Amino acid sequence: MSTTFEVYPRHTQIPTFNELLTAANRTLSSRLANIGARAQLSVEMRKSNGGDLIPLDLDSPMSWDIDESYAWFVIPTVAGGTDSYFDQIDDLTREVWSDYLKMKRLSPMSETVSQCLATGHYWTFRRSAGQPGIINLSYGLLAGCLATLTDGFVFSDDSAWFFDLLPMSGGEFLKRYFVPGGTENSETEDWASRCLGWIPEELSG
C-alpha cells in the first residue's frame, strides 16, 4: 500500500528543484533539531521504465514528462525515498474536485480550488509502505513547502494524513504535520509519534 500527497499550485510560475530543496531542508533541519538529529534531502531524476538515472539541473523548473520520468527524493544515508510526479489537470481531475466541493466543509474552498486547477498542473509525492520514519516525515514536508512556494494547497484522500483537515494551505499544513497535537486524531498522532521515535536510530547508521 502507498499513500500520496497532492500539491495544487495557485501560482503559474514553477519553482526549481533547488528552491524546493532549500525550503524543505530548512524545515526538516528545524524539526530534527527538536529530537537531536540532522539530515538533508537530495533529489535525483529517474526513468519511469527501469529507474535509470537521468541528468538533472537543480536550477531547472520542477516540470517533467510523467510518462518518461519521476523525481526521487532521498536522505542519502537512509534506505528508501519518496517518488514525485508532475501531472496535468484533466477532465477527471476536475470531475473529482467538483464532487469534493459538494461536501459542506469543502465548499468554502471552491474559489481557491478553481484558481489552482486553472494553472493546469499539480504534483504528487508518494510514500510506499515500509518506508523509514524520516521519509514519512520528509514527504509531507516536501509537499507543504511546495504548496507554500506556489501559494497552493496540500490534499490527500488515501490516508496519507488526517482527511478531515485537508485540503490545507502549505503554511497551515506545515504547522500541523508531525507536530504533537496537530490533528486531534489519536491514530494519526500515534503514527507520527512512532515515526519521530524511529528517526534518531535511522540516522545513526
Phi and psi in degrees as a GROMACS rama.xvg file:
@    title "Ramachandran Plot"
@    xaxis  label "Phi"
@    yaxis  label "Psi"
@TYPE xy
-127.462  159.026  SER-2
-129.242  155.246  THR-3
-136.54  148.064  THR-4
-107.872  133.9  PHE-5
-105.191  139.703  GLU-6
-120.613  118.379  VAL-7
-107.791  116.95  TYR-8
-86.6372  147.613  PRO-9
-93.3491  -33.8174  ARG-10
-81.7141  142.91  HIS-11
-81.6121  -22.6645  THR-12
-70.8955  126.958  GLN-13
-91.9801  125.229  ILE-14
-64.6029  159.06  PRO-15
-85.2576  165.268  THR-16
-60.2405  -40.4514  PHE-17
-63.0693  -39.4765  ASN-18
-62.9472  -41.6386  GLU-19
-68.614  -44.591  LEU-20
-60.5912  -40.6238  LEU-21
-61.1557  -47.4945  THR-22
-66.4727  -44.4584  ALA-23
-67.8838  -40.7048  ALA-24
-69.5889  -33.6338  ASN-25
-63.4659  -44.2302  ARG-26
-68.3295  -42.8661  THR-27
-61.8081  -43.4991  LEU-28
-60.4733  -40.3914  SER-29
-63.8047  -42.8825  SER-30
-66.5237  -44.5792  ARG-31
-68.1887  -28.793  LEU-32
-59.3587  -29.3678  ALA-33
-67.8253  -21.4482  ASN-34
-118.021  16.4013  ILE-35
68.9545  33.9557  GLY-36
-126.98  163.232  ALA-37
-140.52  141.451  ARG-38
-167.507  159.541  ALA-39
-135.099  140.564  GLN-40
-83.5474  147.767  LEU-41
-136.058  172.949  SER-42
-140.315  146.514  VAL-43
-128.085  157.787  GLU-44
-109.086  132.261  MET-45
-129.121  151.173  ARG-46
-70.9754  139.39  LYS-47
-63.4267  -34.1254  SER-48
-98.6697  96.6501  ASN-49
104.988  -22.9205  GLY-50
79.6188  12.8362  GLY-51
-63.2357  147.534  ASP-52
-68.7118  144.008  LEU-53
-121.279  136.309  ILE-54
-54.6176  137.802  PRO-55
-132.994  126.901  LEU-56
-92.3723  111.071  ASP-57
-64.9679  -17.0699  LEU-58
-91.1786  7.20929  ASP-59
-88.1942  155.153  SER-60
-62.7408  152.214  PRO-61
-81.3865  65.8466  MET-62
-137.443  138.007  SER-63
-160.56  168.672  TRP-64
-80.2432  114.102  ASP-65
-62.6785  -26.1652  ILE-66
-78.9417  -17.2146  ASP-67
-104.993  -30.6673  GLU-68
-157.316  169.029  SER-69
-144.409  156.237  TYR-70
-91.8973  137.265  ALA-71
-120.781  106.231  TRP-72
-92.8934  131.472  PHE-73
-139.184  161.034  VAL-74
-100.939  110.381  ILE-75
-53.3268  -28.9829  PRO-76
-90.6533  0.994587  THR-77
-125.385  139.122  VAL-78
-67.7484  147.439  ALA-79
99.8215  -174.889  GLY-80
169.221  -175.52  GLY-81
-126.239  129.85  THR-82
-93.3089  141.313  ASP-83
-125.118  145.628  SER-84
-132.113  144.844  TYR-85
-108.661  114.988  PHE-86
-123.641  161.241  ASP-87
-98.1419  145.82  GLN-88
-73.7899  122.021  ILE-89
-121.259  -175.986  ASP-90
-62.5218  -35.9107  ASP-91
-65.4931  -42.0012  LEU-92
-59.7551  -44.916  THR-93
-64.1352  -37.9199  ARG-94
-65.8668  -42.4711  GLU-95
-60.6652  -44.8547  VAL-96
-69.7343  -31.7939  TRP-97
-60.7733  -38.901  SER-98
-70.132  -42.9884  ASP-99
-62.0457  -38.2121  TYR-100
-71.6692  -5.62842  LEU-101
-80.0631  -14.7791  LYS-102
-70.7744  138.163  MET-103
-57.5241  -42.7018  LYS-104
-74.3945  -20.3446  ARG-105
-96.6933  -19.7597  LEU-106
-56.3569  -33.9  SER-107
-63.8169  -15.3841  PRO-108
-92.2755  9.41624  MET-109
-55.1447  -45.5586  SER-110
-66.0844  -43.5569  GLU-111
-61.3091  -46.1441  THR-112
-61.6055  -43.1629  VAL-113
-60.9514  -42.2436  SER-114
-63.7402  -40.2353  GLN-115
-71.4381  -40.4158  CYS-116
-64.5587  -28.4571  LEU-117
-66.9197  -18.8124  ALA-118
-68.4727  -24.4288  THR-119
90.6439  1.35208  GLY-120
-151.501  164.648  HIS-121
-157.865  169.035  TYR-122
-119.098  154.942  TRP-123
-127.414  147.118  THR-124
-121.03  121.271  PHE-125
-110.983  137.69  ARG-126
-120.652  117.873  ARG-127
-79.3783  162.371  SER-128
-63.3653  146.151  ALA-129
84.7095  9.21566  GLY-130
-70.6592  151.423  GLN-131
-67.2311  162.229  PRO-132
-57.8427  -37.2042  GLY-133
-64.237  -32.458  ILE-134
-75.3875  -38.474  ILE-135
-59.5475  -38.3414  ASN-136
-70.0013  -47.2567  LEU-137
-67.1567  -37.3806  SER-138
-69.3836  -29.4466  TYR-139
-70.8701  -39.4089  GLY-140
-65.7802  -38.4432  LEU-141
-59.9881  -45.3146  LEU-142
-63.1671  -45.721  ALA-143
-63.4165  -40.5208  GLY-144
-69.1447  -39.0408  CYS-145
-66.3522  -39.5146  LEU-146
-63.4367  -37.0719  ALA-147
-66.2912  -45.0155  THR-148
-62.0059  -29.7863  LEU-149
-106.683  7.02225  THR-150
55.061  38.4641  ASP-151
-111.135  -149.429  GLY-152
-142.878  159.98  PHE-153
-105.037  139.585  VAL-154
-145.115  151.453  PHE-155
-156.798  139.468  SER-156
-124.887  20.5013  ASP-157
-122.359  27.744  ASP-158
74.5136  21.5976  SER-159
-62.8852  -31.3679  ALA-160
-158.656  -177.172  TRP-161
-68.0593  109.469  PHE-162
-60.2661  -34.1797  PHE-163
-64.3972  -15.142  ASP-164
-100.452  -5.29134  LEU-165
-103.608  150.352  LEU-166
-76.8288  160.419  PRO-167
-140.311  150.823  MET-168
-62.7609  158.776  SER-169
-58.6652  -44.3986  GLY-170
-63.3751  -43.9975  GLY-171
-68.0506  -38.4898  GLU-172
-61.1431  -44.7019  PHE-173
-65.7299  -27.1568  LEU-174
-70.7225  -19.824  LYS-175
-114.512  -30.2553  ARG-176
-67.4683  121.273  TYR-177
59.7771  26.376  PHE-178
-106.433  124.599  VAL-179
-51.7234  130.278  PRO-180
79.8274  9.72588  GLY-181
-77.9732  -11.6754  GLY-182
-126.949  -24.769  THR-183
62.3756  23.0925  GLU-184
-119.605  116.145  ASN-185
-63.1888  -38.3887  SER-186
-64.7791  -45.427  GLU-187
-65.3674  -42.2512  THR-188
-63.3457  -42.2623  GLU-189
-64.3275  -41.678  ASP-190
-62.7976  -45.9616  TRP-191
-62.0686  -41.6227  ALA-192
-63.2359  -41.5148  SER-193
-63.5129  -45.0184  ARG-194
-60.2476  -45.4378  CYS-195
-62.2423  -34.8138  LEU-196
-68.239  -27.861  GLY-197
-77.2314  -26.4562  TRP-198
-59.9216  -46.8334  ILE-199
-55.159  -42.1867  PRO-200
-69.3636  -39.2493  GLU-201
-59.115  -40.095  GLU-202
-82.6902  -16.2281  LEU-203
-76.1918  -20.0436  SER-204
